[in-house]
Amino acid sequence: MTAEYFAVKRRKYIRRIIVNFRDYSGNERNETDLKEFYLVQDKTPKAKIICTTGDQRDPSNAFEAATALAEVIKCATDCDIDIIAPDLKNENDVNVTIAVTGDGTDASVTLDGDAFSVSVNGGNVYILAGNVTGIWNAMAYFVSAVIGYDPYTGKKPEVRDSIKLPETLSYTFNGSPAPQPLIPVEPDGAFKVTGCGDTYYEQLLEHTAFLYRDNLIPCCYSGEHHEYLIRKAVAQQRLIWNAAGDCHCDHCSRHEGEAGEKAYSFCKCPTCTAAAEREGTLCGAYFDIVREAAARLAKVDPDAYLTIAATSVTLDPPKTYLGDNVRVVVADRMLCSSHPISEDSCERNAAFAKKLRAWRKLCGSLYVIDFTSDYYYFPATFPSFDIMRRNAAFYHEVGVDGVFFQFDRMQSELEFSDIRMILADAILKRPTMSADEFDKRMDNALVHVYGTDAAPVIRRYIDRFTELALDGHCFDTHSRPHEVLSLKNDKGEYDLSFAKEAYKMWDSIHPHPEALARNELYLARMLFTQYQAQPVCYSKTQFSEWLMDCIHIYDRGRALEEIIAD
């Protein structure tokens, strides 16, 4: 059995599994009957592996562990150990039974979490575990102690004719300690509504204002459409316009083609033109409709809000107050993610901050949707943790009523989204927290998720990546990973110094040395398996995604060899 095979196999999803050398009936052999017990003796198999659960084609059942053990024995002795059904066992063999705890084979055995025990007493061997992590750790301990194979280094066992069981062996791992509890948050009531992760923002921004036809929109004041929009807004309590199509009203159609122009994206009829000039935005006529709809809704239901969106074509605020019962949801996907919104030196964010303050004076309720991760190149590292804190403080200062921090949680662990969720929840409850308090909460969250050993290393990676990426240049949630942090210097040459530094960080806390994954096929298998194994394993993926985007495909072989060799 190869190191690669075992490293992959040990991480498959298996429920509670028992591996025990004994009679399947549960009767322990009298150790005085036999003084020496062998798995293999003089190149002759002396054991059978009994698999009691599942379909052999299913990689998630006990057969997977049985196969791994058999291949280790094969590697050490060149002998094949049969995997058989319980009814084929032989009392003269050392019977290796692999079973699920609690399935009736041994209901008395109960282990929780990743706890496991390995014991040998004469010819009776018990390898017991509580979950998938535990069973593979137990197997790793057993093959190392009894067969001399260390799956973590890949060192193959010494080839021999016999594998003798020790007279006694007893080891118990009580399971990993419970995660460090998170620091409780005392809410300060700054925001009335908050949300983070995959919130329902798409519903808040769903276009409802017009019925499209071949990407054409009607004039707000043409025919019966004016009244239709108001009735629809009152009935749905929403009137959202987030995209511009070409107007096809009579006025615009008559002027189409004049002076070489195509149809207008916004209606140019006298009424709409006057509204645009009055409100200082091309959507002036739309905001007229909003005010009328809000006034009518107030008569129908005084407690109801009319929700509109300030995004895309409607992001620029009008000049005239909309109404106390108007709720505005502001969302700008193109905000700079390397500077806080309050940063005057960033023109993009400074312009948004000005608009947000204006919107606060135009409506009764104001929400903000803040996009905080790179949706288009997920899960590459995206250094925006402290930016979230500073943006929340700004929203609080402006008087925003509701804030949604939006990021992908479908594969939450791959880009620190588990950490991002903890921190986002904390700062939304307490947006006035200081930088020192935020740092303490981040350290606490990292220990909670990754444990005391890995947390400092991961914090160092986050800090170094953030330090290098936030160097004054702008990027957003649409930016490619190499645009967030490039590996090229001013001369266009690769500078791999940070890549080497980051690689060493991840490799120092990864449960499997990278030496086991030098060939591409195994690397792919390892990554696939370990996404589901430990937070440290699947979080490393973000580093790989960033690195691959920074290095051209034709340069990757040389660059990766240099990174690994160092």
GUZANU-266851 format. One record per residue (C-alpha): x negated, y negated, z negated; residue in three letters. Coordinates in steps of 0.1 Angstrom, whole numbers, padded with zeros to 4 digits, always signed. Example, Ala and Ser with C-alpha at 12.3 -4.5 7.8 and 13.67 -1.06 7.14 Angstrom:
GUZANU-266851
-0123+0045-0078ala;-0137+0011-0071ser;
***
This chain:
GUZANU-266851
+0000+0000+0000met;-0013-0034+0009thr;-0014-0064-0014ala;+0008-0083+0010glu;+0035-0056+0009tyr;+0037-0055-0029phe;+0037-0092-0033ala;+0067-0095-0011val;+0085-0065-0024lys;+0082-0076-0060arg;+0103-0106-0054arg;+0133-0091-0037lys;+0167-0095-0054tyr;+0174-0065-0076ile;+0197-0065-0105arg;+0189-0048-0138arg;+0166-0019-0129ile;+0152+0010-0150ile;+0122+0029-0139val;+0116+0058-0162asn;+0097+0090-0161phe;+0120+0116-0177arg;+0146+0141-0172asp;+0176+0124-0155tyr;+0200+0138-0181ser;+0184+0115-0206gly;+0167+0143-0226asn;+0131+0134-0234glu;+0106+0161-0230arg;+0088+0174-0261asn;+0053+0160-0258glu;+0039+0192-0273thr;+0052+0211-0243asp;+0026+0195-0220leu;-0005+0177-0231lys;-0014+0161-0198glu;+0009+0145-0173phe;+0000+0134-0138tyr;+0016+0115-0110leu;-0009+0131-0086val;-0033+0159-0096gln;-0060+0172-0072asp;-0044+0156-0042lys;-0011+0173-0051thr;+0020+0152-0060pro;+0033+0160-0095lys;+0061+0135-0096ala;+0093+0126-0078lys;+0110+0092-0077ile;+0147+0095-0082ile;+0167+0066-0068cys;+0202+0064-0083thr;+0217+0033-0068thr;+0225+0017-0035gly;+0221+0023+0001asp;+0185+0028+0012gln;+0190+0002+0040arg;+0199-0024+0014asp;+0167-0043+0004pro;+0183-0056-0028ser;+0188-0023-0046asn;+0166+0001-0066ala;+0152+0018-0035phe;+0131-0013-0029glu;+0112-0009-0062ala;+0109+0029-0056ala;+0093+0023-0022thr;+0069-0002-0036ala;+0057+0022-0063leu;+0054+0051-0038ala;+0032+0030-0015glu;+0009+0020-0044val;+0004+0057-0052ile;-0001+0064-0015lys;-0028+0037-0013cys;-0047+0052-0042ala;-0044+0089-0034thr;-0032+0092+0002asp;-0004+0113-0013cys;+0033+0108-0005asp;+0056+0107-0034ile;+0091+0117-0024asp;+0121+0094-0032ile;+0151+0117-0038ile;+0186+0117-0051ala;+0193+0127-0087pro;+0208+0160-0078asp;+0175+0171-0061leu;+0153+0166-0092lys;+0130+0194-0104asn;+0124+0199-0141glu;+0088+0208-0134asn;+0080+0174-0119asp;+0075+0142-0136val;+0108+0126-0126asn;+0106+0089-0119val;+0141+0076-0122thr;+0150+0042-0109ile;+0184+0031-0121ala;+0205-0001-0128val;+0209-0008-0165thr;+0244-0002-0176gly;+0255+0019-0147asp;+0260+0049-0169gly;+0225+0063-0167thr;+0213+0045-0198asp;+0239+0021-0212ala;+0219+0016-0244ser;+0192-0003-0226val;+0198-0040-0224thr;+0172-0066-0215leu;+0180-0103-0209asp;+0165-0126-0183gly;+0131-0117-0171asp;+0122-0096-0202ala;+0107-0062-0195phe;+0090-0033-0213ser;+0066-0006-0202val;+0060+0024-0224ser;+0044+0059-0220val;+0047+0086-0246asn;+0034+0119-0234gly;+0052+0127-0201gly;+0079+0101-0207asn;+0074+0068-0190val;+0099+0039-0192tyr;+0097+0008-0171ile;+0127-0014-0180leu;+0136-0050-0169ala;+0165-0074-0172gly;+0164-0091-0137asn;+0146-0092-0104val;+0117-0112-0118thr;+0113-0089-0147gly;+0114-0057-0127ile;+0086-0068-0104trp;+0065-0081-0132asn;+0070-0048-0150ala;+0060-0029-0119met;+0029-0051-0115ala;+0019-0044-0151tyr;+0024-0006-0147phe;+0005-0002-0115val;-0023-0023-0129ser;-0025-0004-0162ala;-0020+0031-0149val;-0032+0030-0112ile;-0057+0002-0113gly;-0041-0019-0087tyr;-0037-0057-0093asp;-0011-0071-0069pro;-0020-0106-0078tyr;-0056-0105-0065thr;-0050-0080-0037gly;-0078-0058-0050lys;-0070-0022-0039lys;-0071+0006-0064pro;-0100+0030-0064glu;-0093+0060-0042val;-0091+0091-0062arg;-0077+0127-0062asp;-0056+0123-0094ser;-0036+0097-0113ile;-0032+0108-0149lys;-0007+0092-0172leu;-0021+0077-0204pro;-0011+0095-0236glu;+0005+0063-0250thr;+0012+0029-0235leu;+0035+0003-0249ser;+0040-0033-0238tyr;+0069-0056-0241thr;+0075-0091-0227phe;+0104-0108-0244asn;+0112-0131-0215gly;+0102-0166-0206ser;+0110-0192-0232pro;+0142-0211-0228ala;+0138-0243-0208pro;+0130-0274-0228gln;+0162-0293-0233pro;+0168-0325-0214leu;+0166-0358-0232ile;+0202-0369-0238pro;+0214-0400-0221val;+0234-0427-0239glu;+0256-0443-0212pro;+0258-0481-0212asp;+0289-0483-0191gly;+0273-0503-0164ala;+0292-0486-0136phe;+0328-0475-0135lys;+0322-0448-0109val;+0290-0429-0102thr;+0280-0398-0082gly;+0248-0382-0070cys;+0238-0354-0047gly;+0263-0344-0020asp;+0291-0368-0028thr;+0322-0374-0008tyr;+0307-0404+0010tyr;+0318-0392+0045glu;+0354-0395+0034gln;+0347-0431+0022leu;+0332-0440+0056leu;+0356-0421+0079glu;+0368-0443+0107his;+0405-0450+0105thr;+0410-0485+0121ala;+0415-0476+0158phe;+0425-0448+0180leu;+0397-0442+0204tyr;+0403-0435+0241arg;+0372-0431+0262asp;+0352-0451+0237asn;+0376-0480+0241leu;+0393-0500+0214ile;+0422-0524+0216pro;+0423-0560+0205cys;+0434-0565+0169cys;+0461-0588+0181tyr;+0473-0571+0213ser;+0509-0561+0215gly;+0521-0539+0187glu;+0487-0529+0177his;+0484-0556+0151his;+0514-0544+0132glu;+0504-0507+0137tyr;+0470-0514+0119leu;+0487-0530+0090ile;+0513-0502+0085arg;+0486-0476+0088lys;+0464-0494+0063ala;+0492-0497+0037val;+0502-0461+0041ala;+0467-0447+0038gln;+0453-0474+0015gln;+0423-0474+0038arg;+0413-0493+0069leu;+0377-0484+0079ile;+0359-0497+0110trp;+0324-0483+0113asn;+0318-0482+0150ala;+0321-0504+0180ala;+0336-0494+0214gly;+0343-0516+0244asp;+0375-0536+0242cys;+0400-0529+0269his;+0426-0556+0262cys;+0441-0576+0291asp;+0418-0605+0285his;+0386-0585+0284cys;+0397-0563+0314ser;+0403-0594+0335arg;+0368-0607+0327his;+0350-0574+0332glu;+0323-0578+0357gly;+0320-0615+0356glu;+0284-0627+0358ala;+0273-0591+0360gly;+0287-0583+0326glu;+0303-0551+0316lys;+0333-0547+0293ala;+0328-0564+0259tyr;+0319-0544+0228ser;+0340-0568+0208phe;+0372-0584+0220cys;+0366-0619+0235lys;+0402-0630+0236cys;+0408-0665+0223pro;+0423-0653+0190thr;+0395-0628+0182cys;+0368-0653+0193thr;+0382-0679+0170ala;+0383-0654+0141ala;+0347-0644+0148ala;+0336-0681+0147glu;+0356-0688+0116arg;+0343-0658+0096glu;+0307-0658+0109gly;+0309-0622+0121thr;+0321-0605+0153leu;+0345-0585+0132cys;+0363-0616+0120gly;+0396-0604+0135ala;+0393-0571+0117tyr;+0389-0588+0084phe;+0420-0609+0091asp;+0439-0576+0094ile;+0423-0564+0061val;+0436-0595+0043arg;+0471-0591+0057glu;+0472-0554+0048ala;+0459-0560+0013ala;+0486-0586+0007ala;+0513-0563+0019arg;+0499-0534-0002leu;+0499-0555-0033ala;+0537-0560-0029lys;+0543-0522-0024val;+0519-0510-0052asp;+0503-0537-0074pro;+0478-0512-0089asp;+0466-0498-0056ala;+0433-0507-0038tyr;+0428-0510-0001leu;+0394-0494+0007thr;+0373-0506+0035ile;+0336-0499+0045ala;+0308-0524+0050ala;+0286-0504+0073thr;+0273-0505+0108ser;+0293-0532+0127val;+0311-0543+0095thr;+0280-0546+0073leu;+0279-0584+0078asp;+0303-0600+0053pro;+0330-0625+0063pro;+0333-0660+0048lys;+0369-0657+0035thr;+0379-0638+0003tyr;+0396-0605+0011leu;+0417-0599-0020gly;+0416-0587-0055asp;+0429-0553-0044asn;+0403-0547-0018val;+0376-0522-0025arg;+0345-0525-0003val;+0321-0495+0001val;+0287-0508+0013val;+0263-0483+0030ala;+0232-0490+0050asp;+0213-0460+0062arg;+0185-0481+0075met;+0174-0496+0042leu;+0137-0494+0035cys;+0129-0466+0010ser;+0094-0477+0001ser;+0105-0510-0015his;+0133-0517-0040pro;+0162-0537-0027ile;+0153-0565-0049ser;+0118-0568-0033glu;+0117-0602-0014asp;+0086-0592+0005ser;+0106-0566+0024cys;+0126-0584+0050glu;+0149-0555+0056arg;+0159-0551+0020asn;+0160-0588+0012ala;+0186-0592+0040ala;+0206-0564+0025phe;+0204-0578-0010ala;+0218-0611+0003lys;+0247-0594+0020lys;+0255-0573-0011leu;+0256-0605-0033arg;+0280-0620-0007ala;+0302-0589-0007trp;+0305-0591-0045arg;+0322-0625-0042lys;+0346-0613-0015leu;+0365-0584-0031cys;+0379-0570-0063gly;+0358-0538-0064ser;+0324-0530-0049leu;+0309-0496-0043tyr;+0274-0488-0029val;+0262-0456-0012ile;+0224-0454-0015asp;+0207-0427+0006phe;+0176-0415-0013thr;+0162-0385+0007ser;+0151-0378+0043asp;+0181-0360+0058tyr;+0165-0357+0092tyr;+0132-0342+0081tyr;+0142-0324+0049phe;+0126-0310+0028pro;+0094-0329+0033ala;+0083-0348+0002thr;+0101-0381-0001phe;+0086-0405-0027pro;+0116-0425-0039ser;+0121-0416-0076phe;+0112-0449-0091asp;+0129-0467-0062ile;+0162-0452-0073met;+0156-0466-0108arg;+0149-0501-0096arg;+0178-0501-0071asn;+0202-0490-0099ala;+0190-0519-0120ala;+0196-0543-0091phe;+0232-0529-0085tyr;+0238-0535-0122his;+0225-0570-0120glu;+0248-0578-0090val;+0278-0564-0107gly;+0285-0534-0085val;+0314-0512-0098asp;+0304-0478-0083gly;+0271-0463-0071val;+0266-0431-0052phe;+0230-0418-0048phe;+0232-0396-0018gln;+0208-0367-0011phe;+0209-0331+0001asp;+0216-0304-0025arg;+0224-0275-0001met;+0188-0264-0007gln;+0183-0285-0038ser;+0150-0270-0051glu;+0130-0274-0019leu;+0123-0312-0022glu;+0126-0318-0059phe;+0163-0324-0056ser;+0168-0306-0089asp;+0146-0332-0105ile;+0162-0360-0084arg;+0196-0349-0096met;+0186-0351-0133ile;+0169-0385-0129leu;+0197-0399-0107ala;+0223-0389-0133asp;+0203-0405-0161ala;+0197-0439-0144ile;+0233-0441-0132leu;+0244-0437-0168lys;+0217-0461-0180arg;+0205-0484-0152pro;+0189-0507-0176thr;+0162-0481-0187met;+0126-0493-0187ser;+0099-0479-0165ala;+0083-0462-0196asp;+0116-0445-0205glu;+0120-0434-0169phe;+0085-0419-0170asp;+0093-0399-0202lys;+0125-0386-0186arg;+0107-0375-0155met;+0081-0356-0176asp;+0109-0341-0196asn;+0128-0330-0164ala;+0097-0315-0149leu;+0090-0294-0180val;+0127-0284-0181his;+0126-0271-0145val;+0090-0259-0140tyr;+0077-0251-0175gly;+0049-0266-0196thr;+0021-0253-0175asp;+0032-0264-0141ala;+0049-0297-0150ala;+0017-0318-0154pro;+0003-0306-0121val;+0036-0313-0102ile;+0038-0348-0119arg;+0002-0354-0106arg;+0013-0344-0071tyr;+0043-0367-0072ile;+0023-0396-0085asp;-0005-0392-0060arg;+0019-0388-0030phe;+0039-0419-0042thr;+0007-0440-0047glu;-0005-0433-0012leu;+0028-0436+0005ala;+0040-0468-0011leu;+0011-0488+0003asp;+0032-0517+0016gly;+0044-0502+0048his;+0081-0496+0053cys;+0099-0463+0060phe;+0135-0451+0056asp;+0156-0420+0055thr;+0152-0415+0092his;+0114-0416+0092ser;+0093-0386+0101arg;+0071-0372+0073pro;+0039-0385+0090his;+0055-0420+0090glu;+0061-0417+0053val;+0025-0407+0046leu;+0000-0402+0074ser;-0031-0381+0074leu;-0048-0402+0100lys;-0072-0431+0093asn;-0075-0464+0111asp;-0095-0447+0138lys;-0068-0422+0145gly;-0089-0394+0130glu;-0076-0369+0105tyr;-0085-0376+0069asp;-0077-0344+0050leu;-0089-0355+0016ser;-0054-0358+0001phe;-0042-0327+0018ala;-0071-0307+0002lys;-0063-0323-0032glu;-0026-0315-0030ala;-0033-0280-0018tyr;-0055-0273-0048lys;-0027-0286-0071met;-0001-0263-0057trp;-0024-0233-0055asp;-0034-0237-0091ser;+0002-0232-0103ile;+0015-0208-0076his;+0021-0173-0090pro;+0004-0157-0059his;-0030-0168-0048pro;-0030-0181-0012glu;-0056-0155-0004ala;-0028-0130-0001leu;-0012-0151+0027ala;-0039-0157+0052arg;-0022-0140+0081asn;+0007-0159+0096glu;+0032-0129+0095leu;+0027-0124+0058tyr;+0028-0161+0051leu;+0062-0163+0067ala;+0075-0133+0047arg;+0061-0147+0015met;+0077-0181+0020leu;+0110-0166+0028phe;+0110-0144-0003thr;+0096-0169-0027gln;+0122-0196-0019tyr;+0144-0175-0041gln;+0118-0166-0067ala;+0105-0194-0089gln;+0109-0232-0087pro;+0072-0236-0082val;+0073-0214-0052cys;+0101-0230-0033tyr;+0091-0265-0042ser;+0058-0260-0025lys;+0077-0259+0008thr;+0080-0296+0009gln;+0042-0300+0009phe;+0040-0275+0038ser;+0067-0294+0057glu;+0050-0327+0053trp;+0016-0312+0062leu;+0029-0296+0094met;+0044-0328+0106asp;+0012-0347+0100cys;-0010-0324+0120ile;-0006-0318+0158his;+0002-0282+0167ile;-0031-0279+0186tyr;-0051-0291+0156asp;-0034-0271+0129arg;-0056-0240+0130gly;-0088-0259+0125arg;-0072-0283+0099ala;-0057-0256+0078leu;-0089-0236+0078glu;-0107-0266+0065glu;-0080-0273+0038ile;-0080-0237+0026ile;-0117-0232+0028ala;-0123-0262+0005asp;
***
